[in-house]
Amino acid sequence: MNHLSLPFDLKKIEMIGQQYPTPFYLYDEQGIINCVADLKRAFSWNRGFREYFAVKATPNPAILKLLFALGCGVDCASEAELMLCNRLGIIQEDVIFTSNDTPAEEYQLARQLGAIINLDAAEHVDYLLDCVGVPETICLRYNPGKDVVTPNVIMGDMKSAKFGMTKAQVFSSVKKLAARGTKRFGIHAMLASNTLEASYFPMLARELFSLVLELRDTLGVTVSFVDLAGGIGIPYRPEETAVDILEIGDAVRRIYEELLTPQGIELSIYTELGRFLTGPYGYLVTTVLHLKETYKRFLGVDASACDLLRPAMYGAYQYITVLGKEQQAPAGKYDVTGSLCENNDKFAVDRLLPRVQVGDILVMHDVGAYGHTMGFNCSGKLRPKELMLRSDGSVELIRRSQTIKDLFATFDIYPEFRT
Ligand SMILES: *Cc1c(COP(=O)(O)O)cnc(C)c1O
């Protein structure tokens, strides 16, 4: 399937719309299933391979349950994400906890749930030992201070990045923890976000495998797993193409066989992909409310930046299909806007689209990651519902829309709001 084609058509959306009015998110279960299968195939050469889905990308119970059933663990970044996974019965070593600037309570909860803690800072070693004692297994987040791919707006350059520790700090942390009794070590690094450069994982693997060798040779510590984390991108623009994950897995295998196998080292590869697994399989469906022409042509929809922040936040490009008009030639340029009193509340600027009419349904592609979750409530806009298009064609509500009652819930300190 071409990344611009859709797993549904206008008729299907009109049918869904009778029960669930727009705007809504719609996820394509089969797309996610296929993507996980490809990822597992790509790394099937590594016996301990596991994907720990980055919960922050799409923190919805149905998505997490689906991925867990497909064999994935989870990577949590916060207390709420730990609690969410705990509710779903995803605990112990099915969870990696990767946080930064972490409050003590979050380490305590992670420890209590038995999650693998991924330590962001050497300065946190003593803090962690103080608040939770000696962990049996620990992962350390490394920041080599150099870029292996072109930095972009999401991650920036690694010397400025707030994540991870220097090589010297990894060594001193491993030394200290090993002396205190930690048995199992992992090394983690995330040096890119949304990169389509196929060389990223192989280059990162080379970096981390070399570090594993150095750790063994200087400290006598054998690393049990290497966590390549996330960062693999998806094609948002029509002219971009998806990475070939099989090719990437194979390139990582060659580096493993070059650096580790001759040394008799066998370790597990972990990934924490978020965007790659769900991004292309989520859609924001919205209806055209108004057309407006001043010095430009505007097309106002019933969604806003509150539903999807990426375009307003980083000028992100989201491909837009006018449903039922896929085959029509572009009729002109539109700014596709929401209703916030913010001029950056635009899903697209000067976008070539077929002739659009009030009532047309627009689909924003590739919002299955960092879509719903980055929403907010400016001007009291209510967060939209999420739906799952199951493999059998049925549609399931997987999160209801916010209500005004939800929005006013924190006003229950006032008698007027306590009803
Ligand atoms: C955000 C994040 C991920 C997932 O990143 P993607 O770009 O969505 O693949 C993985 N690991 C950590 C630690 C993260 O913060």
The ligand as a Gaussian input file, in Angstrom:
#p B3LYP/6-31G(d) Opt

LIG

0 1
 C       10.028000       9.393000      22.389000
 C       10.902000       8.271000      22.718000
 C       10.908000       7.114000      21.949000
 C       10.098000       6.966000      20.700000
 O       10.536000       7.816000      19.715000
 P        9.960000       7.726000      18.235000
 O       10.644000       8.845000      17.559000
 O        8.508000       7.879000      18.324000
 O       10.359000       6.394000      17.695000
 C       11.701000       6.070000      22.347000
 N       12.454000       6.156000      23.459000
 C       12.490000       7.254000      24.216000
 C       13.328000       7.272000      25.417000
 C       11.712000       8.356000      23.875000
 O       11.749000       9.448000      24.631000

